[in-house]
Amino acid sequence: MKSLVRRESHAVVWDSVNWELSTTYFTLATLQQDYAPLSRKAQEQIEREVTEAMVKSLKYCDLHTESARQPLYQYRAATIHHRLASMYHSCFRNQVGDEHLRKQHRGLAELHYSKAVRLFHILKDAPCELLRTQLERVAFAEFQMAGQNSNTTKLKTLRGALEIMAETRHAFQLIHRELLEEQSQVDPPDRGTEGTGSPDPAASSGLNTQEVQRLVAVFEPSFSFLLLQLVKLTTATKRKPSGAHEEELVKTYKQLYSTLLRADKAAPLPGRVELILSLLGQLGPGTSGGDSEAS
């Protein structure tokens, strides 16, 4: 890179070298993370080496120059932030005793999760990755809530998790659109005897339906848990005997919980996603309950 001086001199060569450097550091980091040599190195050293390699890979991800590789850079940067967030999430869960270090890991996990979500959100063809990242953020919030003693603090954490759940609507909209497109390819309108072969759904859509099913199977119980806990804690910590806003919140949470509980888990995937979209659509502004706490 030093020999090339700047991109303007040799744009094609610069871009190729940039991409290869990013790829090399990313591969090194993922190998270190996925196949950590714990018998030879301490966990802290592995985490440090993974972070260093990921940061170097990120350095060569050109997110700002418009080119054919820009979406690839965006996807890789989002994946790097997601992997770092997952690593710090795991560190936070497993760290015992050192509260300063736990606080540091929590802050880094939240930072990288938010960056991963922002980048996956820009991309239109990575709804599963976006949804998976957001569900991990919810799980992270749930784990923090389990260690909190105050009902007021727990309620604040739950409301934050519910806001994240509401944000999954964008990913589910993309997933639903792709499922409908795939369905239309499999069951096209009747055109008589025209055409001889059946379309291959795998060729018409890049959506991994098995992955969507797994994510939906994680989403539904997590959403149910949040709603149930919100009902319990909102009722338990309600200061005003007849607070109209909180009464309305509890009513909404109960309706959503009841609908989700009665949902047919064996229903076709497009129908399950459609129901989720309908439920998330009812989480309008104010249904997280943040405003009522400030008042």
Phi, psi and chi 1 to 4 in degrees:
 res  aa     phi    psi   chi1   chi2   chi3   chi4
   1 MET       -  -35.8  -62.1  -56.9  -73.6      -
   2 LYS   -65.5  -36.5  -72.6 -179.2 -179.7  178.4
   3 SER   -67.7  -34.2  -59.4      -      -      -
   4 LEU   -76.7  -19.3  -67.4  171.6      -      -
   5 VAL    69.5  -66.9 -176.4      -      -      -
   6 ARG  -148.1  159.6   60.2 -178.1 -175.5  -85.2
   7 ARG   -63.7  -36.4 -175.8  177.5 -174.8  -86.8
   8 GLU   -59.0  -28.3  -70.8   74.4   14.4      -
   9 SER   -70.8  -45.2  -56.3      -      -      -
  10 HIS  -142.5   76.3  -53.2  -80.2      -      -
  11 ALA   -57.9  -45.6      -      -      -      -
  12 VAL   -65.5  -46.6  175.8      -      -      -
  13 VAL   -65.4  -44.2  177.3      -      -      -
  14 TRP   -56.3  -48.2  176.6  -78.9      -      -
  15 ASP   -63.7  -39.8  -70.8  -15.0      -      -
  16 SER   -66.0  -45.6  -65.2      -      -      -
  17 VAL   -64.7  -42.5  173.0      -      -      -
  18 ASN   -57.6  -46.4 -139.7   41.7      -      -
  19 TRP   -65.4  -43.0  175.9 -105.7      -      -
  20 GLU   -65.8  -39.0  -69.0  -57.5  -35.3      -
  21 LEU   -64.0  -44.3  -82.3  169.6      -      -
  22 SER   -61.7  -43.3  177.0      -      -      -
  23 THR   -63.2  -42.3  -59.7      -      -      -
  24 THR   -62.9  -48.7  -59.7      -      -      -
  25 TYR   -65.8  -37.3  -77.9  119.6      -      -
  26 PHE   -65.9  -43.5  179.6   72.0      -      -
  27 THR   -62.7  -43.0  -56.5      -      -      -
  28 LEU   -59.9  -45.1  177.7   64.0      -      -
  29 ALA   -65.7  -43.3      -      -      -      -
  30 THR   -67.2  -37.1   53.0      -      -      -
  31 LEU   -64.9  -41.8  -72.8  172.6      -      -
  32 GLN   -63.5  -38.7  -80.6  -84.3   77.0      -
  33 GLN   -75.4  -43.2 -169.0  173.5   17.0      -
  34 ASP   -80.8  -29.7  -64.9  -16.6      -      -
  35 TYR  -125.2   57.2  -54.9   98.3      -      -
  36 ALA   -62.4  125.6      -      -      -      -
  37 PRO   -79.4   69.7   29.8  -32.6      -      -
  38 LEU   -65.5  -19.9  -67.3  170.2      -      -
  39 SER   -74.9  -21.2   59.9      -      -      -
  40 ARG  -111.1  -22.6  -66.2 -174.3  -71.0  105.9
  41 LYS  -130.9  149.9  -65.0 -179.0 -179.6  179.3
  42 ALA   -72.8  152.5      -      -      -      -
  43 GLN   -56.6  -41.2 -178.6   69.1   37.7      -
  44 GLU   -63.0  -37.4  -66.7   77.9    7.1      -
  45 GLN   -68.5  -40.7 -175.2 -177.7   -8.9      -
  46 ILE   -62.9  -44.6  -67.4  169.4      -      -
  47 GLU   -60.2  -41.2  -70.7  163.4   11.1      -
  48 ARG   -65.5  -43.0 -172.8  166.8   56.4 -109.3
  49 GLU   -68.5  -39.1  -70.4  176.9   -1.2      -
  50 VAL   -62.6  -45.7  167.4      -      -      -
  51 THR   -61.2  -45.1  -59.1      -      -      -
  52 GLU   -60.5  -45.4  -72.8  173.7   -0.9      -
  53 ALA   -67.6  -40.0      -      -      -      -
  54 MET   -63.3  -43.0  -73.1  -68.9 -168.9      -
  55 VAL   -63.9  -38.3  168.9      -      -      -
  56 LYS   -66.6  -40.8  -74.5  177.8 -179.5  177.3
  57 SER   -62.5  -41.0  177.3      -      -      -
  58 LEU   -63.9  -34.6 -157.8   57.0      -      -
  59 LYS   -59.4  -33.6  174.4 -174.1  173.0 -176.5
  60 TYR   -95.7    7.6  -66.5  106.8      -      -
  61 CYS   -85.2  103.2  -75.4      -      -      -
  62 ASP   -81.7   95.9 -172.8   -6.6      -      -
  63 LEU   -86.5  -11.7  -58.1  175.4      -      -
  64 HIS  -104.8  -27.3  -52.4  -66.5      -      -
  65 THR   -79.2  124.7  -55.7      -      -      -
  66 GLU   -72.1  118.5  -70.3 -170.6   12.1      -
  67 SER  -159.2  174.7   66.7      -      -      -
  68 ALA   -64.7  -25.7      -      -      -      -
  69 ARG   -89.0   -5.9  -80.6 -157.7  179.8  104.9
  70 GLN   -55.3  -46.6 -169.8  179.6   33.8      -
  71 PRO   -61.2  -33.3  -22.2   33.7      -      -
  72 LEU   -66.9  -41.9  -62.5  175.9      -      -
  73 TYR   -62.5  -42.5  -81.8  128.7      -      -
  74 GLN   -62.7  -43.0  -70.6  170.9  -23.9      -
  75 TYR   -64.3  -44.0 -175.9   85.8      -      -
  76 ARG   -64.9  -43.0  174.6  167.0  -68.7  168.7
  77 ALA   -61.9  -41.5      -      -      -      -
  78 ALA   -63.1  -41.8      -      -      -      -
  79 THR   -65.1  -39.7  -56.3      -      -      -
  80 ILE   -61.6  -48.0  -71.9  171.0      -      -
  81 HIS   -62.9  -38.1  -75.4  -60.0      -      -
  82 HIS   -64.9  -44.3  177.7 -140.4      -      -
  83 ARG   -64.1  -41.9  -83.8 -177.5  163.4  -93.5
  84 LEU   -65.0  -40.9  -72.3  172.4      -      -
  85 ALA   -61.6  -44.1      -      -      -      -
  86 SER   -62.9  -38.5  -64.1      -      -      -
  87 MET   -64.4  -47.2 -175.8  179.6   76.2      -
  88 TYR   -69.5  -31.1  -70.2  123.6      -      -
  89 HIS   -59.5  -48.0 -179.7  162.9      -      -
  90 SER   -64.0  -41.0  177.3      -      -      -
  91 CYS   -60.5  -42.9  -68.5      -      -      -
  92 PHE   -62.9  -42.5  178.3   78.2      -      -
  93 ARG   -66.3  -37.2  -68.7  177.4   68.5   99.0
  94 ASN   -92.2  -15.7  -61.8  -35.7      -      -
  95 GLN   -75.6  127.1  179.4   66.2   42.0      -
  96 VAL  -126.5  133.2  179.2      -      -      -
  97 GLY   100.1  -52.6      -      -      -      -
  98 ASP   -84.6   94.4 -167.2  -25.1      -      -
  99 GLU   -67.9  -33.1  -76.1  -55.9  -46.4      -
 100 HIS   -63.6  -43.5  174.1   72.8      -      -
 101 LEU   -68.1  -38.9 -166.0   56.6      -      -
 102 ARG   -62.3  -42.4  -69.7 -171.3   88.8 -124.3
 103 LYS   -63.3  -39.5 -173.5  176.3  179.8 -179.1
 104 GLN   -64.1  -46.4 -171.9  178.2   33.3      -
 105 HIS   -63.4  -39.5  -74.6  152.6      -      -
 106 ARG   -62.9  -45.2 -176.5 -175.0   65.7 -163.3
 107 GLY   -62.8  -41.2      -      -      -      -
 108 LEU   -68.6  -39.5  -72.7  167.3      -      -
 109 ALA   -62.0  -46.7      -      -      -      -
 110 GLU   -63.5  -40.4  -70.7  171.4  -11.7      -
 111 LEU   -62.1  -49.4  172.9   67.6      -      -
 112 HIS   -72.1  -33.2  -73.5  -68.8      -      -
 113 TYR   -61.7  -44.8  -87.8  135.7      -      -
 114 SER   -65.4  -37.3   63.5      -      -      -
 115 LYS   -69.1  -39.6  -72.2 -174.6  175.8 -176.8
 116 ALA   -63.4  -44.5      -      -      -      -
 117 VAL   -61.5  -43.6  166.1      -      -      -
 118 ARG   -61.2  -41.9 -178.1  177.4   57.8   81.6
 119 LEU   -74.1  -41.4  -74.8  163.7      -      -
 120 PHE   -64.2  -30.8  -81.3  134.7      -      -
 121 HIS   -66.8  -33.7 -159.5  -79.3      -      -
 122 ILE   -65.0  -39.9  -67.3  171.2      -      -
 123 LEU   -74.1  142.6  -61.1  164.1      -      -
 124 LYS   -99.7   -5.7  -58.4  -61.0 -178.8 -174.2
 125 ASP  -119.5   25.7   56.4   -6.6      -      -
 126 ALA  -134.0   49.6      -      -      -      -
 127 PRO   -66.2  -33.6   24.2  -33.9      -      -
 128 CYS   -66.9  -41.8  -72.5      -      -      -
 129 GLU   -64.2  -41.2  -70.8   86.0  -18.7      -
 130 LEU   -62.6  -46.9  174.2   58.0      -      -
 131 LEU   -64.7  -42.7 -179.1   55.6      -      -
 132 ARG   -60.7  -43.1 -171.4 -174.5  -52.6  112.7
 133 THR   -62.9  -43.1  -54.8      -      -      -
 134 GLN   -67.7  -36.6  -71.1  171.5  -44.7      -
 135 LEU   -67.3  -33.8  -70.2  175.6      -      -
 136 GLU   -66.2  -37.5  -78.0 -173.6   26.7      -
 137 ARG   -62.7  -40.2  -71.0  177.1   75.8 -163.7
 138 VAL   -64.0  -45.5  171.6      -      -      -
 139 ALA   -60.9  -36.2      -      -      -      -
 140 PHE   -63.3  -43.2 -170.8   52.5      -      -
 141 ALA   -66.2  -40.9      -      -      -      -
 142 GLU   -62.4  -39.6  -71.2  174.9   -3.0      -
 143 PHE   -65.6  -41.0  179.5   78.5      -      -
 144 GLN   -63.7  -40.9  -68.8  178.4   72.0      -
 145 MET   -61.2  -36.8 -173.4 -153.1   70.1      -
 146 ALA   -62.5  -25.3      -      -      -      -
 147 GLY   -96.4    2.8      -      -      -      -
 148 GLN   -94.5  145.1  -65.6  166.3  -17.3      -
 149 ASN   -98.7  -37.5  -61.6  -43.0      -      -
 150 SER   -78.5  133.3  161.9      -      -      -
 151 ASN   -62.8  -35.3  -81.3   -5.6      -      -
 152 THR   -65.0  -41.5  -56.0      -      -      -
 153 THR   -67.2  -42.3  -53.8      -      -      -
 154 LYS   -61.2  -41.6  -74.8 -175.4  175.7 -176.2
 155 LEU   -63.7  -39.5 -168.1   55.2      -      -
 156 LYS   -63.4  -42.4 -176.5  178.4  179.1 -178.1
 157 THR   -65.2  -42.9  -57.3      -      -      -
 158 LEU   -62.5  -40.9  -78.0  169.3      -      -
 159 ARG   -65.5  -36.0  -74.4  169.2  174.0  168.0
 160 GLY   -64.8  -40.2      -      -      -      -
 161 ALA   -65.8  -36.8      -      -      -      -
 162 LEU   -66.3  -35.8 -170.2   66.2      -      -
 163 GLU   -62.6  -39.7  -73.6 -178.9    7.7      -
 164 ILE   -63.9  -42.5  -63.1  170.0      -      -
 165 MET   -57.8  -42.9  -82.2  -63.7 -165.7      -
 166 ALA   -61.9  -33.2      -      -      -      -
 167 GLU   -72.6  -16.3  -69.6  171.0    7.5      -
 168 THR   -69.9  -10.3   63.5      -      -      -
 169 ARG   -57.1  -38.0 -167.5  162.3 -172.1  -99.3
 170 HIS   -61.3  -45.7  174.4   71.9      -      -
 171 ALA   -63.7  -41.9      -      -      -      -
 172 PHE   -67.5  -32.3  -83.8  114.9      -      -
 173 GLN   -64.6  -43.2  -75.6  173.9  -30.2      -
 174 LEU   -64.3  -42.2  -65.4  174.6      -      -
 175 ILE   -63.8  -44.9  -72.2  169.2      -      -
 176 HIS   -61.9  -41.7 -171.0 -116.8      -      -
 177 ARG   -61.7  -43.9 -169.0  179.6  -53.1  145.9
 178 GLU   -68.2  -36.7  -71.5 -159.9   43.6      -
 179 LEU   -64.1  -40.5  -74.2  171.9      -      -
 180 LEU   -67.6  -38.7  -67.6 -179.6      -      -
 181 GLU   -64.6  -41.4  -72.9  176.6    1.1      -
 182 GLU   -64.6  -40.7 -176.8  177.6  -68.7      -
 183 GLN   -64.3  -37.9 -161.6  171.9   47.6      -
 184 SER   -68.8  -27.7   68.5      -      -      -
 185 GLN   -73.4  -36.6  -67.9  -70.9  -26.6      -
 186 VAL   -75.4  -40.3  176.0      -      -      -
 187 ASP  -119.3   72.5  -56.7  -47.5      -      -
 188 PRO   -69.8  160.2   27.5  -33.4      -      -
 189 PRO   -57.7  149.3  -21.2   32.2      -      -
 190 ASP   -65.2  118.9 -174.4   14.0      -      -
 191 ARG  -123.6   38.2  -69.3  176.6  -65.4  179.4
 192 GLY    70.1 -135.1      -      -      -      -
 193 THR   -98.1   10.0   56.3      -      -      -
 194 GLU   -66.0  133.4 -174.5 -178.6  -19.5      -
 195 GLY    87.0  145.0      -      -      -      -
 196 THR  -117.3  -25.0   55.6      -      -      -
 197 GLY  -110.9  154.6      -      -      -      -
 198 SER   -85.5  135.9  -61.2      -      -      -
 199 PRO   -65.6  147.7  -11.5   22.4      -      -
 200 ASP   -90.7  113.5  179.6    5.7      -      -
 201 PRO   -62.3  -31.2   18.4  -28.8      -      -
 202 ALA   -66.0  -29.3      -      -      -      -
 203 ALA   -80.2  -23.3      -      -      -      -
 204 SER   -92.8  -13.8   61.7      -      -      -
 205 SER  -142.3  139.7  171.3      -      -      -
 206 GLY   -90.0    4.5      -      -      -      -
 207 LEU   -75.5  130.0 -171.8   67.5      -      -
 208 ASN   -88.9   97.3 -174.8  -22.5      -      -
 209 THR   -66.0  -31.1   52.4      -      -      -
 210 GLN   -65.3  -38.6  -71.4 -173.7  -26.0      -
 211 GLU   -66.8  -39.5  178.3   66.0   10.7      -
 212 VAL   -61.0  -43.3  174.0      -      -      -
 213 GLN   -61.0  -40.8  -72.8  175.1  -29.4      -
 214 ARG   -64.5  -42.2  -76.6 -167.8  -71.3  -93.3
 215 LEU   -68.2  -39.4  -68.7  170.3      -      -
 216 VAL   -63.3  -38.8  167.3      -      -      -
 217 ALA   -66.4  -24.8      -      -      -      -
 218 VAL   -83.9  -40.6  172.0      -      -      -
 219 PHE   -62.1  -47.9  175.2   90.9      -      -
 220 GLU   -60.2  -52.2  -69.5  173.2  -24.1      -
 221 PRO   -66.7  -32.0   20.0  -29.9      -      -
 222 SER   -66.7  -43.6 -179.5      -      -      -
 223 PHE   -63.7  -42.8 -165.8   24.5      -      -
 224 SER   -60.8  -43.6  -65.8      -      -      -
 225 PHE   -61.6  -46.2  172.3   79.3      -      -
 226 LEU   -60.2  -46.0  -72.6 -179.1      -      -
 227 LEU   -63.0  -44.1  -66.7  167.8      -      -
 228 LEU   -64.1  -44.7 -177.8   59.9      -      -
 229 GLN   -66.1  -35.9  -66.0  -57.2  -48.5      -
 230 LEU   -65.2  -39.9  -80.5  163.4      -      -
 231 VAL   -61.2  -48.4  169.3      -      -      -
 232 LYS   -62.7  -49.3  -69.9  179.8  177.4  178.3
 233 LEU   -76.1  -34.4  -71.2  173.9      -      -
 234 THR   -63.5  -39.3  -58.0      -      -      -
 235 THR   -69.3  -41.1  -55.3      -      -      -
 236 ALA   -70.5  -32.8      -      -      -      -
 237 THR  -103.1    7.7   59.9      -      -      -
 238 LYS   -67.4  119.5 -172.9  168.6   61.3  177.1
 239 ARG   -83.1  -36.5  -67.6 -178.8  -67.8  -86.3
 240 LYS   -92.8  128.5  -62.3  177.0 -177.2  178.2
 241 PRO   -58.4  -31.0  -21.2   31.8      -      -
 242 SER  -133.7   45.9   57.9      -      -      -
 243 GLY   -66.7  113.4      -      -      -      -
 244 ALA   -61.7  -42.2      -      -      -      -
 245 HIS   -65.8  -45.6 -178.3   66.4      -      -
 246 GLU   -68.1  -35.1  -71.5 -169.6  -10.8      -
 247 GLU   -62.0  -40.3  -68.2  -71.2  -12.1      -
 248 GLU   -67.7  -38.1 -161.0   59.8   36.5      -
 249 LEU   -62.2  -49.0  -79.0  177.7      -      -
 250 VAL   -59.3  -41.1  171.7      -      -      -
 251 LYS   -61.7  -44.3 -176.8 -179.9  177.0 -177.6
 252 THR   -63.7  -46.1  -59.0      -      -      -
 253 TYR   -58.8  -43.4  -62.2  153.6      -      -
 254 LYS   -64.3  -41.3  -75.7 -178.8  176.5  178.8
 255 GLN   -64.2  -44.3  -72.7  174.8  -18.2      -
 256 LEU   -64.3  -43.6  -66.8  171.8      -      -
 257 TYR   -61.9  -44.4  178.3   74.8      -      -
 258 SER   -63.3  -44.0  175.1      -      -      -
 259 THR   -63.3  -43.0  -55.8      -      -      -
 260 LEU   -67.9  -36.5 -163.0   54.3      -      -
 261 LEU   -66.2  -35.2 -159.9   63.6      -      -
 262 ARG   -89.4   -1.7  -70.4 -177.4  -76.2  104.9
 263 ALA   -65.6  144.2      -      -      -      -
 264 ASP   -80.0  108.7 -178.9    8.2      -      -
 265 LYS   -71.8  -13.2  -58.6  -61.4 -173.0  -71.2
 266 ALA   -96.5    3.2      -      -      -      -
 267 ALA   -65.7  155.1      -      -      -      -
 268 PRO   -56.5  148.7  -23.8   33.4      -      -
 269 LEU   -56.0  -44.6 -170.5   56.0      -      -
 270 PRO   -58.3  -37.0  -25.2   35.1      -      -
 271 GLY   -67.5  -39.7      -      -      -      -
 272 ARG   -65.8  -41.1  -68.4  174.8   71.8 -175.4
 273 VAL   -66.4  -38.5  172.5      -      -      -
 274 GLU   -62.6  -41.3 -163.6  169.2  -35.3      -
 275 LEU   -63.3  -43.2  175.5   62.6      -      -
 276 ILE   -60.5  -43.3  -71.3  170.3      -      -
 277 LEU   -60.5  -39.7  -78.1  170.7      -      -
 278 SER   -63.7  -43.8  173.3      -      -      -
 279 LEU   -66.2  -44.1  -63.8  175.3      -      -
 280 LEU   -65.2  -31.1  -68.0  174.5      -      -
 281 GLY   -63.8  -22.9      -      -      -      -
 282 GLN   -83.8   -8.4  -64.3  175.3   53.5      -
 283 LEU   -87.3   67.4  -69.6  177.5      -      -
 284 GLY   -75.4 -177.0      -      -      -      -
 285 PRO   -57.0  132.1  -23.1   33.2      -      -
 286 GLY    96.5  -16.0      -      -      -      -
 287 THR   -77.6  -10.0   47.2      -      -      -
 288 SER   -76.7  -18.7   66.9      -      -      -
 289 GLY    88.5    4.8      -      -      -      -
 290 GLY   -63.1  -35.6      -      -      -      -
 291 ASP   -67.8  -36.6  -64.3  -22.7      -      -
 292 SER   -67.3  -28.7   64.3      -      -      -
 293 GLU   -72.6  -31.8 -166.0  168.3  -88.0      -
 294 ALA   -76.8  -22.2      -      -      -      -
 295 SER   -81.6      -   57.5      -      -      -
